[in-house]
Amino acid sequence: KVTARAAIAGRNVERELVMLAAAGHPNVIQLKDHGVCDGYVWFTMPLLAGETLAQRLERGPLGLREAHEIFVPIARGLEALHEAGLRHQDLKPDNIFLARFAGRVHPVILDLGVAVEHDAAFVAGTILYAAPEQVVALLGTPGAMPLGPAMDVYCLAATLLSALVGPAHFP
């Protein structure tokens, strides 16, 4: 993945990439390598076979057992990111990958491109799944409410609700 440095201006991206690489958890996409060059930040990750949760939900909502098998490992991966001092900021069905290994589903958190340190002022995310403090910051009132890892928990809960009820019943 290659991102323009301008898109991440004001962030200590080199430190964040090292923190992401060190977060290592089986349910968080692994950063294999990363670096910074003229105008760009790049990082490499494994290529996985499977589908996103969003693609899976096109076939209908999850049952309770399937939701449990997906969301418990994702919650553990999110916990590992938080223990490493990071917040994901954009947990949603498109950023949960259902990798297939030996006929079994292995959920993995994707898109660490907007992950930041817990106390960072930078905020990103998708309004539909965003926590109230995240929405306030995204709409242009930074600092109005404190940002932190709790907003990821909200995003996880919103994603779970969406997966259980389906898009027709998700507000």
Stockholm file with secondary structure:
# STOCKHOLM 1.0

chainA/1-171         KVTARAAIAGRNVERELVMLAAAGHPNVIQLKDHGVCDGYVWFTMPLLAGETLAQRLERGPLGLREAHEIFVPIARGLEALHEAGLRHQDLKPDNIFLARFAGRVHPVILDLGVAVEHDAAFVAGTILYAAPEQVVALLGTPGAMPLGPAMDVYCLAATLLSALVGPAHFP
#=GR chainA/1-171 SS CEEEGGGGTTSCHHHHHHHHHHTCCTTBCCCCEEEEETTEEEEECCCCCEEEHHHHHTTCCCCHHHHHHHHHHHHHHHHHHHHTTEECCCCSGGGEEEEEETTEEEEEECCCTTCEETTCSCCCCCGGGCCHHHHHHHTTCTTSSCCCTHHHHHHHHHHHHHHHHCTTTCC
#=GC SS_cons         CEEEGGGGTTSCHHHHHHHHHHTCCTTBCCCCEEEEETTEEEEECCCCCEEEHHHHHTTCCCCHHHHHHHHHHHHHHHHHHHHTTEECCCCSGGGEEEEEETTEEEEEECCCTTCEETTCSCCCCCGGGCCHHHHHHHTTCTTSSCCCTHHHHHHHHHHHHHHHHCTTTCC
//
